[in-house]
């Protein structure tokens, strides 16, 4: 490969993305793959300023404010594309925790097609494989509520919102041809599904 393979895992809260990422990482390294694990929010230098706007949006939703948030996230991903992704070894495989597909769940007022175009206009790197991780919303809600930090969401506060978020995300998985990974039962099955998709690209 002339550049790293770029794989992103996205989805609603409590769908088990982090656990799945850890299992995939372990499995790929067992196969002697060079894996780089990254998290969008930890590599975003503008995160604090953007989250102030997200907090404002949670209190007073508006299309204009959400559009500004979408633009800021796109600019952050453009920075990560140019400053972080490009610096990874060409023979590595990058696993990213969240990328612009997550906006399909959490940005509720702006059509996702508009968000997608915004990221393209800012030359945000398109993943070689988008993995949409989902469960039944009641399952992921219960998982998130059981964590020590709770749901940990500024945007989603009620089960009804979480259900809508999950359904919206599943619709975009189907519409955009992403890999749907149901992570409700056996972790090894979900891990194997994603690893097979990655190895098919390799």
Buried (B, 14 or more C-beta within 10 A) or exposed (E): EEBBBBBBBBBBBBBBBEBBBBBBBEBBEEEEBBBBEBEBEEBBEEBEEBBEBBEBBEEEEEEEBBBBBBBBBBBBBBBBBEEBBEEBEEEBBBBBBBBBBBBBBBBBBBEBEEBBEBBEEBEBBBBBBBBBBBBEBEBBBEBBEEEEEEBEBEBBEEBEBBBBBBEBBBEBBEEBEBBBBBBBEEEEEBBBBBBEBBEEEE
